[in-house]
């Protein structure tokens, strides 16, 4: 969700410049809420087989430290956009 906030804001800003700030605030606040919800629900992990022949896997884990940095980034982003 946070990765789509900047392109969405840029697209809306190009089409309707007056709506860019509300879209930025909404997207960053929703990203913060999603990160908080993910952390409060116990985190999680995603494991994907990337190159099976070389036994390489892609692992994405939401633990306490990742949630802290994610909420810090999206929270500051919300304040800056506001």
DAGI-V664047 format. One record per residue. N is the residue number from 0. SS is DSSP state (@ for helix, = for strand, . for the rest). OMEGA is omega in radians with two decimals (NA if undefined). Layout:
<<N/SS/OMEGA> <N/SS/OMEGA>>
This chain:
<<0/./-3.13> <1/@/3.13> <2/@/-3.14> <3/@/-3.08> <4/@/-3.10> <5/@/3.10> <6/@/3.12> <7/@/3.12> <8/@/3.11> <9/@/3.14> <10/@/3.12> <11/@/3.11> <12/@/3.10> <13/@/-3.11> <14/@/-3.12> <15/./-3.05> <16/@/-3.13> <17/@/-3.10> <18/@/-3.05> <19/@/-3.12> <20/@/3.10> <21/@/3.10> <22/@/3.13> <23/@/3.12> <24/@/-3.13> <25/@/-3.11> <26/@/-3.12> <27/@/3.09> <28/@/3.07> <29/@/3.08> <30/@/3.09> <31/@/-3.14> <32/@/3.12> <33/@/3.10> <34/@/3.11> <35/@/3.12> <36/@/3.11> <37/@/3.13> <38/@/-3.13> <39/@/3.13> <40/./3.03> <41/./3.13> <42/./-3.14> <43/=/3.13> <44/=/3.09> <45/=/3.10> <46/=/3.13> <47/=/3.06> <48/=/-3.03> <49/=/3.08> <50/=/-3.04> <51/@/-3.11> <52/@/3.10> <53/@/-3.12> <54/./3.09> <55/=/-3.12> <56/=/3.05> <57/=/-3.12> <58/=/3.07> <59/=/-3.06> <60/=/3.04> <61/=/3.08> <62/./-3.08> <63/@/-3.12> <64/@/3.11> <65/@/3.10> <66/@/3.12> <67/@/-3.14> <68/@/3.11> <69/@/3.12> <70/@/3.08> <71/@/-3.12> <72/@/-3.11> <73/@/3.09> <74/@/3.08> <75/@/3.08> <76/@/3.09> <77/@/3.13> <78/@/3.12> <79/@/-3.14> <80/@/3.13> <81/./NA>>
